[in-house]
Amino acid sequence: MEASRRRLRAVLEHLPAASPTPAPEAGLQREQPAPAPAAEGFVPGESHGFIPYSVTEADRRQLAEQGFLLLPRILEPQALSELLEDVQSHWDRVKAGHDNSEGTWLQAGLLPNIHHLSSRARDVYWRGPVVSACRELIGPNVKAATSQLTFKMPGMHQGVDAHFDNGYGHLQPYSTLSTLLALDDVELDNGPVCLFPGSHLAGQRPLDDGGEYQSSASNGAKVAGENFKEEAGARVIKMDTGDEEGVPMLMKAGQVLIMHCHMMHTSEPNLSSRPRRIVFCRYADADAVEAYNEGHPPRLGRLLLGRTRFPEVERFEATEESWAESVAAAARQLEAREAARSD
């Protein structure tokens, strides 16, 4: 246990340092995010093998009616390979010493705030083709809301019970989108996400049984409800889907699945000898608030496009001081989260 903690502290000591990035003036229309802190040999703002994508009217209709889109590849093979190598190195260092066949999928399969560790993941998260797609699908004002790795390595047999992402992090308005960038081919035997098309039309389903708990989700959202189960000392959402089975989303490496925040979905265990690795990013309206917290404060996330009425969102991770504070706070949370798994 102590050896695992020492390895994790060593990782946290090497988090990327900030570089000066001026904050936007109040009300400034931001068409491109300010430069991010960069790794050696990696220049932020360059395309880095991005493949642009233009949202069509058919895409908008499908998202509205079915609740999801499956985009073609957004990264050239070399860029995808470099991204995979980079994020895998961080996963290996943080997760060293843990048996990821144990615990819940929230504990074993997630590495939150990957944009703090990986400059390549950060560039995809803040500047990739999905950001421009979100302008068309969410609106002109967009902020980053979540970044994490969602990995199912060989031997990780945990399935993911039916849930919707706005159950773990209830944001309003309900235009928030989850995006899943496949780093590997996703096939039937290595843990595909399974969707229930049209389920998003039910809206924000009630999860209340009169109680609240601090979830194992990466953002620590407070959620309440009867649709939970106890698993490995944590409570995870388990919605009733009756006899209906989800539709597996088979993907090629480099493709992106976009889901509405109310899309019901599950994920199968990885029964193969191959990994199934995903970079998960969530995007929201720039003024989106956390309905699960008292007073409904704004969800903090980097302002990527447009404007916001919240000064704290304008500043978040947009200045050297704000970036350093955010990285330090997330590092403390990560250390506590991973240390708790060792106890």
N, C-alpha and C positions, 0 to 999 in steps of 0.2 A: 504493500500500500504506500509506504513512504517513498519507495523508489519511483512509483508511478507519479506521485506528487512532485518529486524532484524533476522528472522529465517534463512534466507539464509546466513547472515554473521556468524551466530553461526555454521552452517554446515561447512563453509569454514575454520573456525578457528580450526576445528578438522580434517583437511586433514592429511593423514599419513605422518609422518616424514621420512626423508631419512635415510638409513643406508649405510655405506661405501661400494661401489662396484667399484673396480679398473677398469679403462678404458683399453680397449685392446691396445696392442702395434700396431703401424702403420702396416697395411697390415696383421695383425694376422687373421688366419682362425678361426672364432668363431663357434664351433660346438654346444655349448649350451650357452644361454645368462647368464650373470653374475647374482648373486642373486638379487632379487628385495626387496625393503623395505617390511617388513612383519607386519601383524597385530599380536597382542598377541595370542599365541596359534596356530599360523599358520606358518608352516615351508616351505619357498619357496623351490622349487626344488623337493619336494616329488610329487608322482603321483597324490594324492588327488582324487582318483577314476577315473582317465583317462582310457578310453578303446582305445587301439591303433587301428589305421586303416592303412592298406597298400593300396596305390593307385595301380590300375591294368591298364593294357593296354587298356581295355575296358573303364575305367574311362577317360583316356586321349583322346580317340577317341570321347567319348560323349561330353566332354568339348569343344573339337575342333569343332565338328559338330553342337551340340545343344546349347552350351554356358552355361551349368549348370551341376551340380552333386548334388544328394541328398544322403548324407552319413547316415549310421546307427548311433545309439546312440554312443556318444563319452564319456559320463559320466555315472558312476554308480548312481543308484537312490539316495543314501545318499549324494554323492557329488553334484548332481543336486539340491537337496533340500537345501543344505547349500549355494550354489551359489545363488539360487533364494531368500532365506531369506536375504542374505547379500545385494544384489543389490536392492531389494525392499525397504530395510530400507533407503538406500541413495536416492532412487527415492522419497519416501514419505517425507523425510526431505527437499529436494531441491524444490519439487513441491508444498509443503504446501502453501495454500492460493491462488492457481491458479485454475481457472475453466478450466480444460483441454478439455472441450467440445468446447471451443472457440479457435480462432486463427487457423493458418495453421498447417498442420501435422508436419512441421519442428519446429514450436514453441511449440506445445502441446505434441508431441509424442517422443521427443528426449532428452536425457541427455548425453552430450558429455564427452569424456575423463573419462569414468567410471573406467579405470584402475588406475586413480589417487585416487579414493575414495575407491575402493573395491580390497582388496588383492586377493580375490578368482577370480574375473574377470581378474585381472592382470595375475594371474597364467595361466588361460585358454588362454588369449591373447598372452602371451609370450612363453608358454611351452606346450600348449595343443596339442592333436593329429593333429589338423588342421595345425600346424606349420610344422610338418614333411610332411604332405600332400602337403603343398605349395612348399617344396623343389622339389618334383616330378613334380608339375604343373607349377611353376614359374621358377625354376632353383635353383642352389646351393647358390645363394646370395639373402637373403630375409630380408626385414625389416617390422616392424609394421608401418602401415600408419594411421589408425583410429580405435578408440574404442568408442562405445556409446551404450546406451540403446535405443531401439526402441520399445516403449510400446504402446499398444492400450488397454486402460482400458475400462471397461463397461461405456457407455455414450460417448465415443470418436467416433463420427460418421464421422470424416473427412476421406475421401478416399484419396489415393495418386495417382496423375495423372501419366500418362506414362512418364517415364524418364529412363536414364541410368546413373549409378553412376559416370562415367567419364565425365558427363556433369556438375555436381556440383564441381568436383575436377579433372581437366584434368591433369592426370599424363602420362608421357611417360617414358619407353616404354609401350606398351599396353598389358602387361601381368598381370596387377593388378587384384586381385580377391577380391570380397566381400563375406564374410561368415556370415551366420545368424544362430545362435544357438538358437533353440526353448527352452524356459523355460516352456512352456505350450503346450498341444496338440493344434495344429492349424487345425481348421475345417472351413467349408464353411461359418459359420455365425459369426466368431470372428475375421475376418480381415486377410485372407491369402494373401500372396504375389502371384501375378499372372504373369507368365512369357510368353514371346513370343519367343519360342524356335527357334534358328537360326538367330534371329534378330541381334545378335552380329556381324554377318558376314558383316553387313553394315559399320562397323568401327566407327570412331569418326565422328558422324553426325554434320554438320554445324549448329550452333545455333546463327549466327550473323545477327543482323539488324543494325549494326553500333554503337551499344551502349554497355556499360558495367554497371553492378550494383554489389553491395556487397550483396551476397545472404544470406539467413537465414540458410544455411547449417552450420553444426557444425564446419567446418574448415574455414568458412568465405571466401570461394573461390570466385574469381571474375568470373562471367560467363556472356555471352552476347548472345542475340538472339531474334528471332521472336517467338519461341516456348515457350512463357511464358504466365502466366495470373497473374493479380493482385488479391490478396486474403489477407484480413485482414492486409492491409498495407505492405505486402511483395510480392515479385515476385517469383513464383515457376515454375519449368519447366513443360510444358504440351505438350508432343509430340503427333502428329497426328498418330493414329493407324488405321484409316479408319474404316472399319466394322469388323476388326479382334478383337477377344476377347482373353484375356490372359488365360493361363492354371493355375488354382489354385494349389499351392504347399501345399498339406495337409501333416502335419508333426506330429510326436509324440515327446513329450518332450524329449530333449536330442539329437535329430537329428540335423544335420547341412546341410544347403543349401549353396552351393558354386556357385557363379555367375561370369561370365566374366565381365570385367568393361564396356563392350559395350552392355550387355544384357538389352534389353528393358523390363521394368516391371512396374506394377501398384500394388496397394494394396487396398483391399476392406475395407469399414467401419466395425467397430465392432458393430454388431447388437445384440449381445448376452449379457447375464449377466455374462460372464466369461472373464477374461483378456487374452490378447495375447501378451506375453512378449518375446522379442528377445534381445540377446546380439549380436550386430553387430560389426564385426571386419574386417578391410580391410588390405590386405597385398600386398606389391609391391616388385619389384626388388630393391636390395639395392642401386642402382644408379638412381632410378627413380627421375625425375625432375618435377617441377610444371610448366606446359606449360602455365598456366593462369597468371603467374607472370613475370614481366620484367626480362630478363636475364636468365629465366628458372633455378632458384635455385633448389637445391636438396630438395625433400620433407623430412622434418625431421621426423624421427621415429626410434625407438629402433632397432639396428642391431641384428637380431635374429640368422641368419645363414650366414656363408661364410664371404665375405669381401666386402668393398666398397672403391671407390676412393675418397670419400668425408670425410675429417677429422671430419667435424661437425656432420655427421651421426654416425661415430664411437663413438663420445663422448655423443651423445644425450641420456639422461636418463640412462647413464651407469656409471656415477660418482655421488657422493653425491651432488656436486655443481650443476651439470647439472639437476639432478632430482629435486632439490629444485627450480631451476629457472623455469623449465617446469611446475611444479605444481603451482607455484605462478602466472605465466602468464596465465595459463588455468583458474585458480580460478578467476582472474580479468575479463576474458572474460565471464565466467559463471555468475558472479555477474551482469555484465552489461547486459547480454542477458536476464536473468530472471527479472532484475529490469525494463527493457524496457517493458516487458509484463505487468507490474503493473502500468505503467504510463497511 
